[in-house]
């Protein structure tokens, strides 16, 4: 469907949103189980990003 890419990506950055992440993660976990492969996930949290969002807005935080 035409709207599907928009439903799984952030309009501003084009990166996967939560729905997109979960869609891809579920697929990769199934493949890893099927082929008996290990899977790895890296989570990065930027300290202070919420403050930047709240103070300067999401556009500025995205630019960072």
C-alpha positions as a Markdown table, in Angstrom:
| # | Residue | x | y | z |
|---|---|---|---|---|
| 1 | Unk | 0.0 | 0.0 | 0.0 |
| 2 | Unk | 1.1 | 3.5 | -0.7 |
| 3 | Unk | 0.8 | 4.8 | 2.8 |
| 4 | Unk | 2.7 | 1.9 | 4.5 |
| 5 | Unk | 6.2 | 3.5 | 4.2 |
| 6 | Unk | 4.8 | 6.7 | 5.9 |
| 7 | Unk | 3.3 | 4.5 | 8.7 |
| 8 | Unk | 6.6 | 3.0 | 9.6 |
| 9 | Unk | 8.9 | 6.0 | 9.2 |
| 10 | Unk | 9.4 | 9.4 | 10.8 |
| 11 | Unk | 8.2 | 12.1 | 8.5 |
| 12 | Unk | 11.1 | 14.5 | 9.4 |
| 13 | Unk | 14.1 | 12.1 | 9.4 |
| 14 | Unk | 12.9 | 9.2 | 7.3 |
| 15 | Unk | 14.1 | 6.8 | 10.0 |
| 16 | Unk | 12.0 | 4.0 | 11.3 |
| 17 | Unk | 9.5 | 4.9 | 14.0 |
| 18 | Unk | 8.4 | 2.5 | 16.7 |
| 19 | Unk | 6.1 | 0.6 | 14.4 |
| 20 | Unk | 8.8 | 0.3 | 11.7 |
| 21 | Unk | 11.3 | -0.8 | 14.3 |
| 22 | Unk | 9.0 | -3.5 | 15.6 |
| 23 | Unk | 8.1 | -4.7 | 12.1 |
| 24 | Unk | 11.8 | -5.1 | 11.2 |
| 25 | Unk | 12.8 | -6.5 | 14.5 |
| 26 | Unk | 10.1 | -9.2 | 14.5 |
| 27 | Unk | 11.1 | -10.3 | 11.0 |
| 28 | Unk | 14.8 | -10.5 | 11.9 |
| 29 | Unk | 14.1 | -12.5 | 15.1 |
| 30 | Unk | 12.0 | -15.0 | 13.1 |
| 31 | Unk | 14.8 | -15.3 | 10.5 |
| 32 | Unk | 17.4 | -15.7 | 13.3 |
| 33 | Unk | 15.4 | -18.5 | 14.9 |
| 34 | Unk | 14.7 | -20.2 | 11.5 |
| 35 | Unk | 18.4 | -20.3 | 10.6 |
| 36 | Unk | 19.6 | -20.7 | 14.1 |
| 37 | Unk | 21.6 | -17.5 | 14.1 |
| 38 | Unk | 22.4 | -15.1 | 16.9 |
| 39 | Unk | 20.9 | -11.6 | 16.7 |
| 40 | Unk | 22.2 | -8.4 | 18.3 |
| 41 | Unk | 20.6 | -5.1 | 19.0 |
| 42 | Unk | 22.3 | -1.8 | 20.0 |
| 43 | Unk | 20.3 | 0.8 | 21.9 |
| 44 | Unk | 21.7 | 4.4 | 22.1 |
| 45 | Unk | 20.2 | 7.0 | 24.4 |
| 46 | Unk | 21.3 | 10.6 | 24.1 |
| 47 | Unk | 21.5 | 12.3 | 27.5 |
| 48 | Unk | 19.7 | 15.6 | 27.5 |
| 49 | Unk | 17.9 | 15.1 | 24.2 |
| 50 | Unk | 14.5 | 15.5 | 25.9 |
| 51 | Unk | 15.6 | 18.9 | 27.2 |
| 52 | Unk | 16.7 | 20.0 | 23.8 |
| 53 | Unk | 13.4 | 18.8 | 22.3 |
| 54 | Unk | 11.5 | 20.7 | 25.0 |
| 55 | Unk | 13.6 | 23.8 | 24.8 |
| 56 | Unk | 14.4 | 24.2 | 21.1 |
| 57 | Unk | 12.0 | 21.8 | 19.4 |
| 58 | Unk | 12.2 | 18.5 | 17.5 |
| 59 | Unk | 13.7 | 20.1 | 14.4 |
| 60 | Unk | 16.8 | 21.3 | 16.3 |
| 61 | Unk | 17.1 | 18.0 | 18.2 |
| 62 | Unk | 16.9 | 16.1 | 14.9 |
| 63 | Unk | 19.6 | 18.3 | 13.4 |
| 64 | Unk | 21.9 | 17.2 | 16.2 |
